[in-house]
């Protein structure tokens, strides 16, 4: 199975995890997905009144420079660990 097929399967698996991951893990999942889909974080960092948006942007921005394939593999590994 190719990396993109494994990534697509991991996306499906992420919707059927046995239990909801903690917020830090959810941020990591979000950030890896965004890095894979869109590359490095773009746009301005949300203001302090948007705490959730700011946390998501910060998590995504922490992966700046990570290659798409590397982000896909990390996403797949994380979802597999949670299954």
N, C-alpha and C positions, 0 to 999 in steps of 0.2 A: 504494500500500500504506500502510495506517495505521501510526502509530507503534507501537501494540501488536502489530501483525502483524510489523513489522520487528524488534521486540524478541523476539518468539517465534522468529523465524527466526535471530536472532543467538544465542539460547540453543542452538538446534540446531547452529548452526555452531561454537559454542564447544567442542562435544564432538568435532569433527572437524578441529581445527587441524593444519596441517602439522607443527608441532613444539610441544612443551610450553613455555608461557611461563615466564619466570623468576618467582621467588617474589614479587617486588614487583608484577609485572603480575598474577599470580594474586590477590594481595590486592586490587588495584584492581578486578578483575573481580568478586570476591566482594563488596566494599563497594558497588559500583554496583548489583549485583543486590539486595543487602539493602535499600539505600536505595529502590530502585524498589518492592520487594515490601512492605516493612514501614515505610518512612519513617525518621525519625531513630532512631539507636541507642537501645536501651532495655535495662533491666536493669543490673546492676552490672558494672563492668569486672572481668574475671577476674584472679585473684591472680597473683603473679609466678611461681608454680610451673606455671601453664598458659600457657607462652610463646606457643603457636600461637593459642590462644583469645584471648589478650591482643592479639596482633598483628592478628587479624581484627577484634576489637572496636574497636581504635584506628583501623584503616583505615576501618571503617564510620562511626565517630564523627566522623572528619575531614570527612565529607560532610554533617554536620548542617546543616539549613536548605536543602539542595538540593532543588528541586522534583522530584516523581516523573518528570515529562516530561523534565526536564533530565538526570536520572540515566539514564533510558532511552536518550536520545540519545547520551550519553557512552558507555554500554555498547555500543550499536550501532556507534558510530565506532571504539571500541577493538577490538572483535571483527573488524570489517572491515579494520582496519589489520594485524591478526595473520594474516589469511587469505592 
